[in-house]
Every structure is written in C-alpha cells, then in structure tokens.
C-alpha cells in the first residue's frame, strides 16, 4: 500500500475506502446497508495501520454525506486516545506527531454535524466515439509510424479513458495487419506458473479526441481476453500532443519487469 503523507486521504487504502463509500452513496444504496458493509470489511484488514486508515477515512467520508454514526465515531475516539500507529515511525521520524495532529483535527471536525451535506451525484454517460475493440491505430511522428491496439473504453464518475495496448512498431513504412502480427506487445507475468497479462495505456478521453485527426485505422486484431484482463493498466490523465503519447508508449515498452510477446502469440 502506497502512503504519500500523514493526512487522512494520503494513502491508496484511504482513497479506495472513500471511493467505495461514495460510489455506494451515489448509486442510492440505503445508509444502513452502507454502514453494514463498512463494518463487515473491518474483518478483512491486515494490520493495525490499515485499521487506523480505514476508520479515519470512513469517519471523514460518512461525515461529508451526513451518515456518520456513533459506532465509527467511537472507534475514531479510541484511535485518537491511543495515538497514531507506530508504523508511521518507519516512514519519517516526524510522521507520528504529524499523524496525531491530523487525527485530532479530524475528530474535532467530525464530532460536529456537517452543515452542508454532499448530495448523491449522477454522472453523464460518456460515449466511445472513435474506435472499435481490437482496432489497430497508427500515428506518424518524426516521419515514423507508431502503433497501438484499442481494447476498451471505460468511465468512472465524470472521467473516461480509452485503453490501448502499445506495440513495438516504429518504422518509416505505414504498417499493415500482417506487419503488426509479428510486432511485440508488453506483458507482465503475474505468478511463478507463468500466468501473464498485457500491459495497457489508458488515456483521458478528451486528450485522445483532440488527437483523433492524427490517427489512422489499420484494421483489427483481437487479443486473448483472459490475457488482456490479467494485465497492468497505466492511467494517464493528461497527454498533450503526439510527442507525449510516444513517450508514454516507450516508457511502458521499456518498463521494469516486462516481457515482449509477438502479437500472433496472444491471439
């Protein structure tokens, strides 16, 4: 679990917990069901540090939507009384004191009902306007062609992404499906038994749509669905121009712990 700081929402776990609560709230799930789910999830936590992060994040998020109850508030009071988890000392020598301050401020904040409750939100459904699954897309930069394969369009709340599988194609000649078949794509092994998944590059939908006039459709090439789903996904919120796009492709192809497989091996 990545921890970026001592504030309440500065870890992967805290962001995941917050998003889970808000997703359930926005979908219209009843308050009692949300609280019941959160209590049940306590059994799945693996450490006292995870518990501290989970309780503090839950209290903050439930408070924002007007659903904080005495159960979670009392759990937070216990954490504050006992002090921040000793695991914070492994991050930085000042981290425990900073975390204690953050927890104390949180308790003071959520002990008073919020005046303006966050209302459930509905998000406009965004649509893939450009590609079909398995479509091989080329673009030209510095007189050379680069290629990637479109695999998915997905949305989370107000944000949407086009997901591509990069290929190693880098040539002055315009590619064809036959040439792409012998090119390689990046994969990551997921266990010692050799299971692996394709690495993908997901780009923010408006950035891709701004670049659409630079894209050339070569044809279609379908990758094995199971292999595709086992893969790694790099999600990029901003790509300004073809140079940055090429940089992201190269960075994935040259990334740590990757292997390259020919496209025809993954059909």
Long-range contacts (C-beta under 8 A, 24 or more apart in sequence): 1-50, 3-91, 6-88, 6-91, 6-95, 6-98, 6-99, 6-102, 7-102, 8-56, 8-57, 8-60, 8-102, 8-106, 9-57, 9-60, 11-53, 13-50, 13-53, 13-54, 13-57, 14-53, 14-56, 14-57, 17-53, 17-54, 17-57, 17-58, 17-61, 18-57, 18-60, 18-61, 21-58, 21-61, 21-62, 21-65, 22-61, 22-65, 25-65, 25-67, 25-120, 26-120, 26-121, 26-122, 26-123, 26-157, 28-120, 31-67, 34-62, 34-67, 35-62, 35-67, 35-69, 35-71, 35-72, 38-62, 38-72, 39-71, 47-87, 48-85, 48-87, 49-85, 49-87, 49-88, 51-79, 52-79, 52-84, 52-85, 52-103, 55-79, 56-103, 56-106, 59-106, 59-110, 60-106, 60-109, 60-110, 63-109, 63-110, 63-114, 64-114, 64-117, 64-118, 65-117, 65-118, 66-113, 66-114, 66-117, 66-118, 68-110, 73-110, 73-111, 76-103, 76-106, 76-107, 76-110, 77-107, 79-103, 80-104, 80-107, 121-157, 123-155, 123-157, 123-158, 124-158, 125-155, 126-155, 126-160, 126-205, 128-153, 128-162, 129-209, 130-162, 130-208, 130-209, 130-212, 130-215, 131-162, 131-217, 132-220, 133-222, 134-220, 134-221, 134-222, 134-223, 135-217, 135-219, 135-220, 136-175, 136-177, 136-180, 136-217, 136-218, 136-219, 136-220, 136-221, 137-164, 137-215, 137-216, 137-217, 137-218, 138-169, 138-174, 138-175, 138-215, 138-216, 138-218, 139-211, 139-214, 139-215, 139-216, 139-242, 139-245, 140-214, 140-216, 141-242, 141-243, 141-246, 143-172, 144-170, 144-171, 144-172, 145-169, 145-170, 145-171, 145-172, 145-173, 145-174, 145-175, 146-170, 146-246, 146-249, 147-175, 147-180, 147-183, 147-218, 148-201, 148-249, 149-180, 149-185, 149-221, 149-223, 149-263, 151-198, 151-200, 151-223, 151-228, 152-200, 153-205, 154-202, 159-204, 159-205, 159-237, 160-204, 160-205, 161-202, 161-203, 161-204, 161-205, 161-235, 162-202, 162-203, 162-205, 162-208, 163-200, 163-201, 163-202, 163-203, 163-233, 164-200, 164-201, 164-202, 164-203, 165-198, 165-199, 165-200, 165-201, 165-223, 165-228, 166-199, 166-201, 166-249, 166-252, 166-253, 167-263, 168-253, 168-260, 174-216, 175-218, 176-218, 176-219, 177-218, 177-219, 177-220, 177-221, 180-218, 180-221, 180-263, 181-221, 181-262, 181-263, 181-264, 182-262, 182-263, 182-264, 183-262, 183-263, 184-260, 184-261, 184-262, 184-263, 185-223, 185-260, 185-261, 185-263, 185-266, 186-252, 186-253, 186-255, 186-258, 186-259, 186-260, 187-227, 187-231, 187-258, 187-259, 187-260, 187-261, 187-266, 188-231, 188-232, 188-257, 188-258, 188-259, 189-257, 189-259, 190-230, 195-230, 196-227, 196-230, 196-231, 196-259, 196-261, 197-227, 197-228, 197-229, 197-230, 197-231, 197-232, 198-223, 198-227, 198-228, 198-230, 198-231, 198-266, 199-231, 199-232, 199-233, 199-234, 199-252, 199-255, 199-258, 200-228, 200-231, 200-232, 200-233, 200-234, 201-233, 201-234, 201-236, 201-248, 201-249, 201-252, 202-233, 202-234, 202-235, 202-236, 203-236, 203-239, 203-245, 203-248, 204-236, 204-237, 204-238, 204-239, 207-236, 207-238, 207-239, 207-240, 208-239, 211-239, 211-241, 211-242, 211-245, 214-242, 221-263, 221-267, 222-267, 223-263, 223-266, 223-267, 224-266, 224-267, 227-266
